[in-house]
């Protein structure tokens, strides 16, 4: 009996597992390198922007092109706010998870289990990108997540995520979000404005509230919480935190 069970386990691991993996891989777009991911996301993002542009009366200043994301162009405090709000404040302080630890994490995800530890945040960011290239829940999502994690370093996972997030019709990426909400480019934002923008991003998702400046007392509370979370995590000094929470909401200034 034990010998039979062992033989069945070998069949599953050696034959069924790889067969299912490669069958699923064939159903996904090519994900062999960063170039493949960039190509698929560019097609998706630019298609969304072009469709939205057709309905614009004034097309001046609306950018359709989606250049390859680069981490270094993202404001430090925006990245800090995003990873902190995602529950990953120590993301860049821990080593990348690879090998058996990462493979075990993906296998457990197929059974609906989330493993904590250093690799959890890497899985979160890679899964988001897998969904954006069209991977369906289940084996497709696990395979695409695994493939993307193979070739993207930790900083690139965050960069691709932030540059490809769709927040509203025609608004894709944090640069477009900044111009839509704050009326200025990302590199011009101060800490208070970055915290307010972070409220509109996942996992918070208060895009409509920030866009329409609704429930300003709650927005102010949320923005100040983001700022204080940054200070608590050691991402910004306390003096910068105090200065930021003293600022009025950007959405109120733009009214």
HUSULJO-V772103 format. One record per residue. N is the residue number from 0. PHI is phi in whole degrees, 0 to 359 (* if undefined). Layout:
BEGIN
n: <N:N>
phi: <PHI:PHI>
END
This chain:
BEGIN
n: <0:1:2:3:4:5:6:7:8:9:10:11:12:13:14:15:16:17:18:19:20:21:22:23:24:25:26:27:28:29:30:31:32:33:34:35:36:37:38:39:40:41:42:43:44:45:46:47:48:49:50:51:52:53:54:55:56:57:58:59:60:61:62:63:64:65:66:67:68:69:70:71:72:73:74:75:76:77:78:79:80:81:82:83:84:85:86:87:88:89:90:91:92:93:94:95:96:97:98:99:100:101:102:103:104:105:106:107:108:109:110:111:112:113:114:115:116:117:118:119:120:121:122:123:124:125:126:127:128:129:130:131:132:133:134:135:136:137:138:139:140:141:142:143:144:145:146:147:148:149:150:151:152:153:154:155:156:157:158:159:160:161:162:163:164:165:166:167:168:169:170:171:172:173:174:175:176:177:178:179:180:181:182:183:184:185:186:187:188:189:190:191:192:193:194:195:196:197:198:199:200:201:202:203:204:205:206:207:208:209:210:211:212:213:214:215:216:217:218:219:220:221:222:223:224:225:226:227:228:229:230:231:232:233:234:235:236:237:238:239:240:241:242:243:244:245:246:247:248:249:250:251:252:253:254>
phi: <*:296:296:296:297:296:297:295:297:297:299:296:288:273:249:294:303:300:297:294:298:287:295:294:301:292:273:259:296:303:225:265:200:300:299:294:299:300:296:294:293:299:301:293:294:291:296:299:292:295:299:291:298:300:268:275:286:249:269:297:83:278:262:265:298:239:288:300:298:232:290:295:275:279:302:304:289:292:300:299:295:294:291:291:293:283:86:232:297:261:308:269:258:242:289:297:267:222:65:298:300:289:299:297:299:293:298:294:296:294:260:78:252:253:267:281:115:303:281:300:290:299:296:301:290:292:295:302:293:299:296:287:266:102:292:272:304:105:296:301:296:295:293:296:300:298:295:295:296:297:248:258:291:301:291:290:302:290:297:295:299:293:276:245:290:264:249:196:306:80:254:236:94:287:294:295:296:298:291:287:265:259:63:203:284:303:290:260:281:269:298:296:291:297:295:293:297:299:295:278:271:298:272:290:73:264:302:299:297:290:300:262:53:267:53:299:294:289:297:298:298:295:299:295:294:300:298:291:298:296:294:297:277:78:279:223:288:299:297:291:297:296:294:293:288:277:279:289:297:295:294:283:291:273:289>
END
